[in-house]
Amino acid sequence: MNIQENISLKKHNTFGIDAKASRFTSIESVSELREIIVNEANIFILSGGSNLLLTKDLDSLVLHINTKGIDIIEETNTHVFVKAQAGENWHEFVLWCIEHNFGGLENLSLIPGNVGTSPIQNIGAYGVEIKDTFHKLKAIEIATGNRKIFDASECNFGYRNSVFKNELKGKYIITSVIFKLTKKNHNLNYSYGAIQSELEKRKVLNPTIKDISDCVIDIRNSKLPNPKEIGNSGSFFKNPVISISKFQELKNKHQTIPSYKISKTEVKVPAGWLIEQCGFKGKRFGDAGVHSKQSLVLVNYGNATGQEIYALAQNIQKKVSSTFGIPLEIEVNII
Ligand SMILES: Cc1cc2nc3c(=O)[nH]c(=O)nc-3n(C[C@H](O)[C@H](O)[C@H](O)COP(=O)(O)OP(=O)(O)OC[C@H]3O[C@@H](n4cnc5c(N)ncnc54)[C@H](O)[C@@H]3O)c2cc1C
């Protein structure tokens, strides 16, 4: 094991925050991972670094998960069970599935990060979440080094949520994930307006999973800032879910407030709209800012610290709360 000391994590987090790790090593196998965790009291797990804001230097051994491998472990006439190691890049895994004509993940194309992290917040986009194709995951308990298999019900998936963000936060390291994908009669989901318009633009009448993936890639490239060009962590806040009665109250005061019905009693309100109404869209405070096209995305223009970005996030939360009475929940992991 090669442990580097006092290294910058700038290139290991998509916000581009220049925090330091007192010790850092790359993990290439599950056995190596188990050996380290039973001997080390203070570790931090780092994968793609696309869902965290580093507000301080890390005085721990940072384990950068780089375990690789994609295997078909079982097949039926209609479905295939594919296991991917935690360190596989998510988008490359999605492309692998599309190349093999395995359906179910195409709407999740181009989401940054790794496979092993995908269940933690039940990643989702364009009407699909990983819970829809999730079968099982393998993990190691940090306190004991014991292996455990979780099925979907044990993961307790919710909107950008799972047991790994709650009761089991920081207790397990996910080492591989198994997905159940379709081999034929793919259950395509192109109900989102943006995907439909893109398909129309391309004159595609009977889309394949690759058509959907290509559309999603183009839409994402046109809408979301590329972390290679400007530091960010995607959506910084969750879209708040409020009761229909609270929504009606707000609508009386703010007639243009948008909403998406999610149940008979609740609606989801776009956090980006709330932030924009509070005047933050495109605003810059030193090198920390709110993106000019997408208010849900906080950005690092170059040398912002994690604390500066966090302070901006807290100001936004206060203003949205005092204007609309809605608490905004942060989606990104604050470290
Ligand atoms: C431009 C952009 C767009 C995005 N769009 C979306 C989107 O559309 N939908 C969506 O859901 N998300 C989106 N995200 C968020 C992000 O891509 C996902 O949350 C992704 O799953 C994070 O993976 P990661 O490997 O980068 O995690 P990291 O940031 O490395 O880690 C996140 C957290 O998980 C812990 N962790 C990391 N690996 C493991 C492991 N193997 N086991 C246990 N704990 C672990 C870390 O300690 C940390 O607390 C976007 C991010 C960006 C930058």
The ligand as an ORCA input file, in Angstrom:
! r2SCAN-3c Opt
* xyz 0 1
  C     -22.392     18.279    -12.524
  C     -23.055     17.319    -11.559
  C     -24.293     16.800    -11.857
  C     -24.929     15.903    -10.987
  N     -26.152     15.407    -11.319
  C     -26.783     14.534    -10.504
  C     -28.064     14.001    -10.877
  O     -28.602     14.285    -11.939
  N     -28.668     13.144    -10.006
  C     -28.072     12.779     -8.818
  O     -28.689     11.994     -8.084
  N     -26.865     13.259     -8.462
  C     -26.194     14.128     -9.274
  N     -24.979     14.640     -8.905
  C     -24.401     14.241     -7.603
  C     -23.366     13.088     -7.680
  O     -22.981     12.851     -8.993
  C     -23.911     11.791     -7.074
  O     -24.353     11.994     -5.769
  C     -22.859     10.674     -7.092
  O     -23.477      9.440     -6.753
  C     -21.717     10.936     -6.112
  O     -20.746      9.931     -6.322
  P     -19.219     10.121     -5.977
  O     -18.573      8.825     -6.307
  O     -18.653     11.321     -6.641
  O     -19.298     10.343     -4.388
  P     -18.303     11.137     -3.426
  O     -18.549     12.605     -3.593
  O     -16.907     10.655     -3.576
  O     -18.856     10.678     -2.004
  C     -20.119     11.090     -1.520
  C     -20.288     10.578     -0.071
  O     -20.321      9.155     -0.051
  C     -19.243      8.611      0.744
  N     -18.747      7.460     -0.045
  C     -18.070      7.506     -1.220
  N     -17.869      6.262     -1.692
  C     -18.429      5.406     -0.806
  C     -18.554      3.974     -0.742
  N     -18.059      3.167     -1.706
  N     -19.188      3.444      0.337
  C     -19.702      4.230      1.324
  N     -19.607      5.597      1.307
  C     -18.984      6.172      0.244
  C     -18.232      9.740      0.873
  O     -17.493      9.620      2.083
  C     -19.134     10.967      0.856
  O     -19.678     11.207      2.135
  C     -24.304     15.521     -9.758
  C     -23.021     16.043     -9.472
  C     -22.405     16.921    -10.357
  C     -21.020     17.442    -10.032
*
